[in-house]
């Protein structure tokens, strides 16, 4: 299930990207590199947030719903393996990507 981003979320993301890019430019980086650095920084922060959310959710399941925890853990592992196959190209021959 995915939820489409709202225009407000898009505005906040664009403002964050612009502000971070400007900071990198002020530090002396070329605009092209500053944009890439800002994008990478935001992407890394988003990955860390999602990792923390997943860890918290799994810990909560383990404590509050121990009967569901093993299945949730197995599902998380299968998603990791599927992602790894996609990244390494196992899916590219079949024409399937994210």
C-alpha positions as CSV (number, residue, x, y, z in Angstrom):
1,X,0.0,0.0,0.0
2,X,1.4,3.4,-0.9
3,X,0.1,6.8,-0.1
4,X,0.7,9.5,-2.7
5,X,2.6,12.5,-1.4
6,X,0.6,15.7,-0.8
7,X,1.5,18.9,-2.5
8,X,2.4,20.2,1.0
9,X,4.9,17.4,1.4
10,X,6.3,18.1,-2.0
11,X,6.7,21.8,-1.0
12,X,8.5,20.9,2.2
13,X,10.8,18.5,0.4
14,X,11.6,21.1,-2.3
15,X,12.3,23.7,0.4
16,X,14.6,21.3,2.3
17,X,16.5,20.5,-0.9
18,X,16.9,24.1,-1.8
19,X,18.0,25.1,1.6
20,X,20.6,22.3,1.9
21,X,21.8,23.0,-1.6
22,X,22.3,26.7,-0.7
23,X,24.2,25.7,2.4
24,X,26.6,23.5,0.3
25,X,27.0,26.3,-2.2
26,X,27.8,28.7,0.6
27,X,30.5,26.3,1.8
28,X,32.1,26.6,-1.7
29,X,30.8,23.6,-3.5
30,X,29.8,23.9,-7.2
31,X,26.1,24.2,-7.7
32,X,25.9,20.8,-9.6
33,X,27.7,19.0,-6.8
34,X,25.8,20.8,-4.1
35,X,22.5,19.6,-5.6
36,X,23.8,16.0,-5.7
37,X,25.2,16.3,-2.2
38,X,21.9,17.7,-0.8
39,X,19.9,15.0,-2.5
40,X,22.2,12.3,-1.1
41,X,22.0,13.8,2.4
42,X,18.2,13.9,2.4
43,X,18.0,10.4,0.9
44,X,20.3,9.0,3.6
45,X,18.3,10.7,6.4
46,X,15.1,9.2,4.9
47,X,16.7,5.7,4.9
48,X,17.8,6.1,8.5
49,X,14.3,7.2,9.5
50,X,12.7,4.3,7.7
51,X,15.1,1.9,9.4
52,X,14.3,3.3,12.8
53,X,10.6,3.0,12.1
54,X,10.9,-0.6,11.0
55,X,13.0,-1.5,14.0
56,X,10.5,0.2,16.3
57,X,7.6,-1.6,14.7
58,X,9.3,-5.0,14.9
59,X,10.2,-4.4,18.6
60,X,6.6,-3.5,19.3
61,X,5.3,-6.6,17.5
62,X,7.7,-8.7,19.5
63,X,6.5,-7.3,22.8
64,X,2.8,-6.8,22.1
65,X,2.0,-9.5,19.5
66,X,4.6,-12.2,19.9
67,X,2.4,-14.6,17.8
68,X,2.8,-12.3,14.7
69,X,6.5,-11.4,15.3
70,X,8.1,-14.4,13.5
71,X,5.9,-14.0,10.5
72,X,6.6,-10.2,10.4
73,X,10.4,-10.9,10.7
74,X,10.2,-13.5,7.9
75,X,8.3,-11.0,5.7
76,X,10.9,-8.3,6.4
77,X,13.7,-10.7,5.5
78,X,12.0,-11.7,2.3
79,X,11.6,-8.1,1.3
80,X,15.3,-7.5,1.9
81,X,16.2,-10.5,-0.2
82,X,13.9,-9.4,-3.0
83,X,15.4,-6.0,-3.0
84,X,18.9,-7.4,-3.0
85,X,18.0,-9.5,-6.1
86,X,16.6,-6.5,-7.8
87,X,19.7,-4.4,-7.1
88,X,22.1,-7.2,-8.3
89,X,20.1,-7.6,-11.5
90,X,18.4,-10.9,-10.9
91,X,15.1,-9.3,-11.9
92,X,16.4,-7.2,-14.8
93,X,16.5,-10.2,-17.2
94,X,12.8,-10.8,-16.5
95,X,12.0,-7.1,-17.2
96,X,10.9,-6.5,-13.6
97,X,12.1,-3.5,-11.6
98,X,10.9,-1.8,-8.5
